[in-house]
Amino acid sequence: MAVAPREHFSSRAGFVLAAVGSAVGLGNMWRFSYLTAENGGAAFVVLYLAITLLVGLPVLLAELVVGRGAQESPIRALAHFGGPAWKPLGLVFVAAGFLILSYYGVIAGWTVRYAGIAIFSGFDGESAARFGEIATGWDAVGFQALFMVVTIWIVAGGVKGGIERAAMLLMPALFVIVCGLAVYAATLEGAAEGYRYYFETDFSKLADPAVIKDAAGQAFFSLSLGMGAMLTFASYLGRDNHLPNESLVIAGADVGIAFVAGLVVFPMIFALGLSDAVGASTVGALFITLPQAFAEMGAVGRVVGLLFFAALIVGALTSAISLLEVVTATVVDGLGWTRPKAAWLVGGVITVLGLPSAWSTDFLGLVDSIANNLFLLGGGFALAIFVGWVMKDPIAEVRAGTHGVRWFFAWRALLRFVVPAVLAFVLWFAVPATWEAVTTTLESWTAPAEAAPTEDAPQLEG
Ligand code: TRP
């Protein structure tokens, strides 16, 4: 039981940058690009923006309201407002934290490895073969563990001294690098092809449930919603923060960086004539095609590649911090452990849980799809019901820190009707799709004649 008063962020900027740091990560640069490529360019972007606005933003505000109101980690916060019957939902949140961070650390490890390649050897033209070597096995484990140690070390440092300080240092660097890369990409000959691809809309995709499902999954993943990460950060806030404004800034920065990342990725790929490779594999857009592009740019490519992967590392790190914080805060609040003990133990367990993902990209893809399609979307649905229908007076909680804003009833109406309806529709398709992904992967493992699955480019599914 926490005896000392709860630690708080020291400034508004500290909280906002930490929350933006959580939101902006591999999701913005890796997942967003390959999903956009897979799902028909701008049509996907339009859906993603619409869902972020109508579903993501209300759920984000709901998480902030519950966290700040309760001043506790997810399990206790839900019980605080809804009674002990809601504790299991908090447990599901914490389980999602374990699941997501277990494979997120593996992918982050790849980005560290690529940054190392940029520094020490430069990119060679054999990027598919390279990726095959990097993605799995002991190499993958080593870099995953390295990344996790840094993450744990920062979380062990506390809210102000660890999380806030890291975000204040790292996030501005990320913004500068990503924007700089977008400007550079614009100077490449042939960039226009990339923009055309990015902005071209195949309107038939707007009504495709599979595309809607991916857009919803991406909106939740990218905003770090549906598992109490934003809730936990908000539990370190005082009552003077204007939560609706904070959620607008967080969502705006998240969408903005994803959009700019697209302005980096697509022109580079098209300028170097590598667009075919993007369609060939889902992960390809980032971890195979871009290193190929960097290799073909020669000496400049080494610098550009290093900056690109540095930005990815920063994004991944500040996101992983928020994932680990959910679990760490739960253990600190619930079991009364010290923060360093909780962070190192829990972080160690999560690293071990990531080993199968470091061994098989198929397994990694499976966990990604289970976490997103079931845990995050399901968690968002439950949270909308909780704040929309169960919590006594959520509007009073929002009101603290604002000055007489009047449109909050619209927020609650969205949470009550629109969010559950959209998410129910999405889950209706997402659940069977996930089930199918699980069974086909299991079948491919039990059918021995198949080529070793880990050698293929992984099929990640949102
Ligand atoms: N939003 C991060 C990204 O885009 C990932 C992330 C961090 C996350 N915390 C989360 C996703 C909580 C879901 C839930 O890379």
Boltz pocket constraint, residues with backbone or C-beta under 6 A from the ligand:
constraints:
  - pocket:
      binder: B
      contacts: [[A, 21], [A, 22], [A, 23], [A, 24], [A, 25], [A, 26], [A, 27], [A, 28], [A, 100], [A, 220], [A, 221], [A, 222], [A, 223], [A, 224], [A, 225], [A, 226], [A, 227], [A, 229], [A, 315], [A, 319], [A, 320], [A, 322], [A, 323], [A, 376]]
      max_distance: 6.0
